[in-house]
Amino acid sequence: MIETPLTLPCGHTLANRISKAAMTEGLADPRDRPTAAHQRLYRTWAEGAAAMLLTGNIMVDRRYLERAGNVVAEDAAIVAPMREWADATHAGGSTLWAQISHPGRQCPRLANLTPIAPSAVQLDIIGNFGRPRAAAEADIQDVIRRFAATAGWMKEAGLDGVEVHAAHGYLLSQFLSPRTNLRTDGWGGSLENRARLLLEVVAAVRASVGPSYPIAVKLNSSDFVKGGFTLDECLQVVKWLGEAGIDLLEVSGGTYEQLEFFKPQTEVRDSTREREAMFLKYAAAIKAVATMPIMVTGGFRTLAGMEAALASGDTDLIGLARPFCVEPDFPRRLLAGSEKPLAVDEDRLVLGRGFWGPNSSSSSLRALNNQAQAGWYYHQITRLGAGQPPELDRSPLRAMVAHFSNDFVKAMRRKFA
C-alpha cells in the first residue's frame, strides 16, 4: 500500500504514501531568504523518493519568527528564491509544499520581546519567550491577509501546495485553545469563535490560490495539556475544515508546553503498544468524520507499522520527519520493501540516561531535554544542507549548546543586516 498513489480532492496526485513532514531548517540568510543550503537539503531529500516534502515554518510576518533562520514571505521578492528551492526539489524527483505559519506567543525573545497572541498569556519555558500582547482586530485582519498573500506567492513560485500550520501551539492553535484564548469578543469563547481565525485564514488562502491548488491544514488532535484544545473539539473543527474544502489534514498534537511530537521512541512504543505511531488512535476518530484524506506524523519507524496503519484506514498518508535527518534515502528503501532499522539508536538521544531523567516533573528540565534532541536533529539538517553526511555520533548536549549559540549568532546578523 505504501507505494500506491493518492489523489487529493483538488485533483492533485501524490506518487506514493510517504511525506516528509515539516522540520524547521534555520538556514535562511540574514534577510530571511532561502539559500543554496535549502536547495541542497531538499534535493537530497527528494532523491529519497518520498512523494511530497513539506518545508519547515515559512513565516508570514518577519516581526514574529519561530526561530532565527526562518524563511519569511512578506512580499513578492520571495518568489524567485522560492522557485529555485522548488526547482531543486523537482529535479530530485519529489514535490514541494510550503508550510506557512505564524508563531504567536511561541516567538523567542531573540526575535521579538512582545509577540502577538489571542490573549496576554505568557509561555514560561526556560525564560525564552516574552509576554505577548493580545491581538487587536487590525492585527487579526493583517494575519489573515498575510497567510493569503504568502500562499499566493508560493503558488507563483511553483510550489506544489501549501499547508496552514494550526498545530503545536502556534498562533492559529493558540486561538483554538481555551487555555491561551481568553477573549470575550467574536474571536474567543465558544469553539465556533475560537476556530474563526483558522477558518477565515483557510477561506482567504483558497481565494488566493484557486480551487485546483492543494491546501492542507496541520491540526492538533489534542493539546495534551489541562484546559487546552481537546479531541472532541478537534472533531468539530475537522468537520468545518471539510466544509471549507481543504485537500489534506495532517494530524499531530501537543504544544511547546507538552511536546508530544518530540517524545523519545521508548515512550512512543510504550504508549502505543501494538501501533508505533503516537497519534493513530486519535486519527481513527478523526477519520470517521473527515471528508478529506488525512496524514499522521510522529513515531513511524518500520515498514510493517506504516503498512498496518494504511491498511486499517486510519490514515491515508505517512508523515516522517526525524528519519530524514539520519537516513535521507529511508523512504526509497521502504518502498523497496526493506525492514532494516534506522542507522541510529534514537533512545540514546534522551539526556535522562545519566543526566536528569526524561520523566522529570520539572517542565524546564523536560524542555531542555527536548531542546537537546531538537538540536541534535538540527545539526544533521545543517550538515545535509552543506552537502555533508549526517554525524550520528554527535553528543546531544553539545548539539543543544551549538544550536542555541548558532541561533543567537543568526539573530544578531539578522538584526544588523
C-alpha positions in Angstrom: 0.0 0.0 0.0 2.8 2.4 0.7 3.7 2.7 -3.0 0.1 3.4 -4.0 -0.6 6.9 -5.4 -3.1 9.2 -3.6 -5.3 11.6 -5.4 -6.5 14.6 -3.4 -9.9 16.3 -3.7 -8.5 19.1 -5.8 -7.2 16.6 -8.4 -3.5 16.6 -7.4 -2.0 13.2 -7.2 0.8 12.1 -4.9 3.1 9.4 -6.3 3.1 7.3 -3.1 2.0 7.4 0.6 5.2 8.9 2.2 5.6 12.5 3.0 8.5 14.4 4.7 6.8 16.3 7.5 7.8 19.9 8.3 11.0 20.4 10.3 12.3 23.9 10.9 15.6 24.3 9.0 17.1 27.6 10.3 19.0 28.0 7.0 17.8 31.4 5.8 20.2 34.3 5.2 20.1 37.4 7.4 17.4 38.9 5.2 15.2 35.8 5.8 15.5 34.4 2.3 16.1 30.8 1.2 19.7 29.9 0.4 21.6 27.3 -1.6 21.6 25.2 1.6 17.8 24.8 1.2 18.3 23.6 -2.4 21.0 21.1 -1.5 19.0 19.8 1.5 15.7 19.3 -0.3 17.3 17.9 -3.5 18.9 15.3 -1.2 15.6 14.5 0.5 13.8 14.5 -2.9 16.1 11.8 -4.1 14.9 9.7 -1.2 11.7 9.1 -3.2 9.0 10.5 -0.8 6.0 11.8 -2.7 5.9 15.2 -1.0 8.3 17.3 1.0 6.9 19.9 3.4 9.1 22.9 4.2 9.7 24.0 7.7 7.9 27.1 9.0 7.7 29.8 6.3 6.8 32.8 8.4 4.1 35.2 7.2 5.5 38.2 9.2 9.2 39.0 9.7 8.4 40.6 13.1 7.5 37.3 14.5 9.7 34.2 14.0 9.6 30.7 15.3 13.4 30.8 15.4 16.3 32.7 13.8 17.0 31.4 10.3 13.3 31.1 9.3 12.4 31.9 5.8 9.9 34.8 5.7 7.4 35.6 2.9 6.4 39.2 3.2 6.4 40.4 -0.4 6.8 39.2 -4.0 10.6 39.3 -3.7 10.3 35.8 -2.1 9.1 34.3 -5.4 12.4 34.0 -7.2 14.4 32.2 -4.4 11.4 30.0 -3.6 11.3 29.0 -7.3 14.9 27.9 -7.1 14.1 25.9 -4.0 11.1 24.2 -5.8 13.2 23.6 -8.9 15.9 21.8 -6.8 13.2 19.6 -5.2 11.6 18.8 -8.5 15.0 17.9 -10.0 15.3 15.3 -7.2 12.0 13.8 -8.1 9.6 15.0 -5.5 7.1 17.7 -4.9 7.5 20.7 -2.5 4.7 22.1 -0.3 5.1 25.2 1.8 4.2 25.1 5.5 3.0 28.7 6.2 3.0 29.8 9.8 2.8 32.4 12.5 4.3 31.6 15.9 2.1 33.9 18.0 3.4 33.7 21.6 5.9 31.0 20.6 8.2 33.7 19.3 11.6 33.7 21.1 12.9 36.9 22.8 15.7 37.0 20.3 13.1 37.7 17.6 10.6 39.8 19.5 10.1 40.7 23.1 6.3 41.3 22.7 4.7 39.0 20.2 1.0 38.9 19.5 -1.3 36.2 20.8 -5.0 35.8 21.3 -4.6 36.9 24.9 -1.7 38.1 27.1 -0.9 34.6 28.3 2.9 34.1 28.6 4.7 30.9 27.6 7.1 30.4 30.5 9.8 27.9 29.4 13.4 28.5 30.3 12.9 32.2 30.1 12.9 32.1 26.3 9.7 33.9 25.5 8.4 37.4 26.2 4.9 38.3 27.5 2.6 38.6 24.4 0.1 41.3 23.9 -3.5 40.5 22.9 -4.0 40.9 19.2 -6.2 43.8 18.2 -8.8 43.5 15.4 -6.3 45.1 13.0 -3.7 42.5 13.9 -6.1 39.7 13.2 -7.1 41.0 9.8 -3.4 41.5 9.0 -2.7 37.9 9.9 -5.4 36.7 7.5 -4.1 38.9 4.7 -0.6 37.7 5.2 -1.5 34.0 5.1 -3.4 34.5 1.9 -0.6 36.6 0.3 2.1 34.1 1.3 0.1 31.2 -0.2 -0.3 33.2 -3.5 3.5 33.7 -3.7 4.2 30.0 -3.1 1.9 29.1 -5.9 3.6 31.7 -8.2 7.0 30.3 -7.3 6.0 26.8 -8.5 5.5 25.0 -5.2 3.0 22.2 -5.4 0.8 23.0 -2.4 0.6 24.9 1.0 0.0 23.7 4.5 -1.6 26.1 7.0 0.0 25.4 10.4 -2.7 25.3 13.1 -1.0 22.9 15.4 1.8 22.7 18.1 0.8 25.9 19.9 1.5 28.4 17.1 -0.9 31.3 16.6 -3.8 29.6 15.0 -3.5 26.8 17.5 -3.4 29.4 20.3 -6.7 30.8 19.1 -8.3 27.3 19.1 -7.3 26.6 22.7 -9.3 27.9 25.7 -6.1 27.8 27.7 -4.5 30.6 25.6 -7.6 32.2 24.1 -9.3 34.1 26.9 -11.0 36.6 24.6 -14.6 37.6 25.1 -15.2 39.1 21.6 -16.0 37.3 18.3 -12.6 35.6 18.2 -13.0 33.8 21.6 -15.3 32.0 24.0 -17.2 29.4 22.0 -15.4 26.8 19.8 -17.0 28.4 16.8 -15.4 31.8 17.7 -12.1 30.2 18.6 -12.0 28.4 15.2 -13.0 31.5 13.3 -9.4 32.7 12.6 -8.3 29.3 11.2 -11.4 29.1 9.0 -11.1 32.7 7.8 -7.4 32.0 7.0 -8.3 28.9 5.0 -11.0 30.8 3.1 -8.6 33.6 2.3 -5.9 31.1 1.2 -8.4 29.4 -1.1 -9.4 32.6 -2.6 -5.8 33.4 -3.2 -4.7 30.2 -4.9 -7.9 29.0 -6.6 -9.9 25.7 -6.4 -7.4 23.4 -8.0 -4.3 24.2 -5.9 -3.8 21.9 -2.9 -4.3 23.2 0.6 -3.5 21.2 3.7 -4.0 22.1 7.4 -1.9 20.8 10.3 -4.2 20.4 13.3 -3.7 19.1 16.8 -5.7 16.0 17.7 -5.3 17.4 21.3 -3.0 19.9 23.0 -2.4 17.2 25.8 -2.4 20.0 28.4 -5.1 20.7 31.0 -7.6 23.2 29.7 -6.3 23.0 26.2 -7.8 22.0 22.8 -9.4 18.6 23.1 -10.1 15.7 20.7 -13.9 16.4 20.8 -13.2 20.0 19.8 -10.8 18.7 17.1 -13.5 16.5 15.6 -15.9 19.5 15.2 -13.1 21.6 13.6 -12.3 18.8 11.2 -16.0 18.9 10.1 -15.8 22.6 9.5 -12.5 22.2 7.6 -14.2 19.6 5.4 -16.9 22.2 4.6 -14.2 24.7 3.8 -12.8 22.3 1.1 -9.3 21.6 2.3 -7.4 18.8 0.4 -5.4 17.2 3.2 -5.4 17.2 7.0 -2.2 16.4 8.9 -2.9 15.1 12.4 -0.5 15.9 15.2 -0.6 17.0 18.8 1.0 18.9 21.7 2.4 22.3 22.2 5.7 23.7 23.5 4.3 23.0 26.9 3.8 19.4 26.1 6.0 18.3 23.2 4.2 15.0 22.3 5.8 15.2 18.8 9.3 15.0 20.4 8.7 12.1 22.7 11.6 9.5 22.9 10.9 6.4 20.9 10.7 4.3 24.1 7.8 6.4 25.3 6.1 6.2 21.9 6.4 2.4 21.9 5.2 2.1 25.5 2.2 4.4 24.9 1.0 2.9 21.6 1.9 -0.8 22.2 0.8 -2.6 19.0 0.9 0.5 16.9 4.1 2.5 16.7 2.8 6.0 15.7 1.7 8.2 18.6 -1.4 9.8 17.1 -3.0 6.8 15.3 -5.7 6.2 18.0 -6.8 9.9 17.6 -6.6 9.6 13.8 -9.1 6.8 13.9 -11.7 9.1 15.5 -10.8 11.9 13.1 -11.0 9.7 10.1 -14.6 8.9 11.0 -15.7 12.5 10.5 -13.1 13.7 7.9 -14.2 14.2 4.3 -10.6 14.8 3.2 -7.6 12.4 3.2 -5.5 12.6 6.4 -1.8 12.3 7.2 -0.4 11.1 10.5 3.0 12.2 11.6 5.0 11.1 14.6 6.6 7.8 15.6 6.5 5.7 12.4 9.8 3.8 12.0 9.0 0.4 10.4 7.5 -0.6 7.1 5.2 -3.1 8.9 3.9 -0.3 11.1 3.2 2.0 8.2 1.5 -0.7 6.1 -0.7 -1.6 9.0 -1.7 2.0 9.6 -2.6 2.4 5.9 -4.4 -0.9 5.8 -6.5 0.0 8.9 -7.8 3.0 7.1 -6.9 5.3 10.0 -4.5 7.3 7.8 -4.0 7.9 4.1 -0.5 9.3 4.2 2.5 8.6 6.4 4.4 11.6 7.7 8.0 11.1 8.6 10.4 13.8 10.0 13.4 12.7 12.1 14.3 9.7 9.9 15.1 12.0 7.0 17.8 13.6 9.2 19.7 10.4 9.8 18.9 8.5 6.6 17.8 10.7 3.7 17.0 7.7 1.5 14.9 6.0 4.2 11.7 6.3 2.0 13.4 4.7 -1.0 14.3 1.5 0.9 10.8 1.4 2.5 9.3 1.5 -1.0 11.7 -1.3 -2.0 10.4 -3.4 0.9 13.3 -3.1 3.3 12.7 -3.6 7.1 16.3 -2.6 8.0 16.1 -0.3 11.1 17.3 3.3 11.2 21.0 3.8 11.3 20.8 5.5 14.8 19.5 4.4 18.2 17.2 7.3 18.9 16.7 6.3 22.5 20.4 7.2 23.3 19.5 10.8 22.5 17.5 11.1 25.7 19.7 13.0 28.1 18.0 11.3 31.0 20.3 8.3 30.6 22.7 9.5 33.3 21.7 13.2 33.2 18.3 14.4 34.6 15.7 11.9 33.5 13.3 12.1 30.7 10.3 11.9 33.0 11.4 14.7 35.3 8.5 16.6 36.9 10.2 19.9 36.1 8.9 21.4 32.8 12.1 23.3 32.4 14.2 20.2 32.6 12.0 18.4 30.2 12.1 21.4 27.9 15.9 21.3 28.0 15.8 17.6 27.2 13.6 18.3 24.2 15.9 21.1 23.1 18.9 18.7 23.2 17.1 16.2 20.9 15.9 19.0 18.6 19.4 20.5 18.5 20.8 17.1 17.5 18.4 16.8 14.5 19.0 20.5 13.6 22.7 19.6 13.5 22.0 16.9 10.9 19.9 19.2 8.8 22.7 21.8 8.8 25.2 19.2 7.6 22.9 17.9 4.9 22.3 21.5 3.7 26.1 21.9 3.5 26.4 18.7 1.4 27.8 16.7 4.2 26.7 13.3 5.6 24.9 13.0 9.0 27.1 12.9 12.1 25.4 10.2 14.1 27.9 10.1 17.0 27.3 13.8 17.8 26.6 14.4 21.5 23.0 15.7 22.0 24.3 18.0 24.8 26.9 19.5 22.5 24.3 19.8 19.8 22.0 21.7 22.1 24.7 24.2 23.1 25.7 24.7 19.4 22.0 25.2 18.5 21.5 28.0 21.0 24.8 29.6 20.0 24.1 29.4 16.3 20.6 30.8 16.7 22.0 33.7 18.8 24.6 34.5 16.1 21.9 34.3 13.3 19.6 36.6 15.3 22.4 39.2 15.7 23.3 39.0 12.0 19.7 39.4 11.1 19.3 42.4 13.4 22.1 44.3 11.8 21.6 43.1 8.2 
